Amino acid sequence: MRGQEDQQSRVFCELSALVFNLLRTPPIVPESPGRRSPAGAQITPAGFASLLLGISVALMLCGSVTFFIGFMLMPWVLGLVMVLYVAGIVSSLSVLGRSILCYATPRKDRSEWKLI
């Protein structure tokens, strides 16, 4: 499990570095057209569109997985809410019933309280 997290974080860091490297501002000093350094290579518009397409597809897949997990867990959440709701109703009814029964039954210890 730890190795998979390390691999995912490493891939995320590499992808972030790639995106930030591609989106950085161009150098201020103009270069001669014949000489291009590998560090200052510019991306083509088609490459940039492909990069954005890949990022958007990855985000859509992650969103779909998150939606599916939420969709599968929603009945469990609703079931738990209903169980707690019924437990609250039963608890309220038992308190109400106890108060009615205790009020209706005569107390034998009333005279003892008057003596004190």
C-alpha positions as CSV (number, residue, x, y, z in Angstrom):
1,M,0.0,0.0,0.0
2,R,2.8,2.4,0.9
3,G,4.6,1.7,-2.4
4,Q,1.5,2.4,-4.4
5,E,1.0,5.8,-2.6
6,D,4.7,6.6,-3.2
7,Q,4.3,5.8,-6.9
8,Q,1.1,7.8,-7.2
9,S,2.6,10.8,-5.5
10,R,5.7,10.5,-7.7
11,V,3.6,10.4,-10.8
12,F,1.5,13.4,-9.6
13,C,4.7,15.4,-8.9
14,E,6.1,14.6,-12.4
15,L,2.9,15.5,-14.1
16,S,2.7,18.8,-12.1
17,A,6.3,19.6,-13.0
18,L,5.6,18.9,-16.7
19,V,2.5,21.1,-16.7
20,F,4.2,23.9,-14.9
21,N,7.2,23.6,-17.1
22,L,5.1,23.9,-20.2
23,L,3.0,26.8,-18.9
24,R,5.8,28.9,-17.7
25,T,6.4,32.3,-19.4
26,P,8.7,32.4,-22.4
27,P,12.2,33.9,-21.8
28,I,12.4,37.7,-22.2
29,V,15.6,37.6,-24.4
30,P,14.7,36.5,-27.9
31,E,16.7,33.6,-29.2
32,S,18.0,33.2,-32.7
33,P,15.8,31.0,-34.9
34,G,18.7,28.6,-35.7
35,R,19.7,27.8,-32.2
36,R,17.2,26.1,-29.8
37,S,18.2,24.8,-26.4
38,P,16.4,21.7,-25.0
39,A,15.5,23.6,-21.8
40,G,13.9,26.4,-23.7
41,A,12.0,24.2,-26.2
42,Q,8.4,25.5,-26.9
43,I,5.4,23.2,-27.2
44,T,3.4,23.2,-30.4
45,P,-0.3,24.1,-30.3
46,A,-1.2,20.5,-31.1
47,G,0.9,19.2,-28.3
48,F,-0.6,21.8,-25.9
49,A,-4.1,20.8,-27.0
50,S,-3.2,17.1,-26.5
51,L,-1.8,17.9,-23.0
52,L,-5.0,19.7,-22.0
53,L,-7.1,16.9,-23.5
54,G,-5.2,14.3,-21.5
55,I,-5.6,16.4,-18.3
56,S,-9.3,16.8,-18.8
57,V,-9.8,13.1,-19.5
58,A,-7.9,12.2,-16.4
59,L,-10.1,14.6,-14.3
60,M,-13.2,13.2,-15.9
61,L,-12.2,9.7,-15.0
62,C,-11.4,10.6,-11.4
63,G,-14.7,12.4,-11.2
64,S,-16.6,9.5,-12.6
65,V,-15.0,7.1,-10.1
66,T,-15.8,9.5,-7.2
67,F,-19.4,9.8,-8.5
68,F,-19.7,6.0,-8.7
69,I,-18.4,5.5,-5.1
70,G,-20.9,8.1,-3.8
71,F,-23.7,6.6,-5.8
72,M,-23.0,3.1,-4.3
73,L,-22.7,4.5,-0.8
74,M,-25.8,6.7,-0.9
75,P,-28.3,3.8,0.0
76,W,-26.2,2.9,3.0
77,V,-26.1,6.5,4.2
78,L,-29.9,6.9,3.7
79,G,-30.4,3.6,5.5
80,L,-28.3,4.8,8.5
81,V,-30.2,8.1,8.6
82,M,-33.5,6.2,8.6
83,V,-32.4,3.8,11.4
84,L,-31.3,6.8,13.5
85,Y,-34.6,8.6,12.8
86,V,-36.6,5.6,13.9
87,A,-34.5,5.2,17.0
88,G,-35.2,8.9,17.9
89,I,-38.9,8.4,17.4
90,V,-38.9,5.3,19.6
91,S,-36.9,7.1,22.3
92,S,-39.3,10.0,22.2
93,L,-42.3,7.7,22.4
94,S,-40.8,5.8,25.4
95,V,-40.1,9.1,27.2
96,L,-43.7,10.2,26.5
97,G,-45.2,6.9,27.6
98,R,-43.1,6.9,30.8
99,S,-44.2,10.4,31.6
100,I,-47.9,9.5,31.1
101,L,-47.7,6.3,33.1
102,C,-45.8,7.9,35.9
103,Y,-48.4,10.7,36.1
104,A,-51.3,8.3,36.0
105,T,-50.1,5.9,38.8
106,P,-50.6,7.2,42.3
107,R,-47.5,7.6,44.4
108,K,-47.4,6.0,47.7
109,D,-44.6,8.1,49.0
110,R,-46.4,11.4,48.8
111,S,-47.3,11.4,52.5
112,E,-43.7,10.6,53.4
113,W,-42.6,13.8,51.6
114,K,-45.1,15.9,53.5
115,L,-43.6,14.7,56.8
116,I,-40.1,15.8,56.0
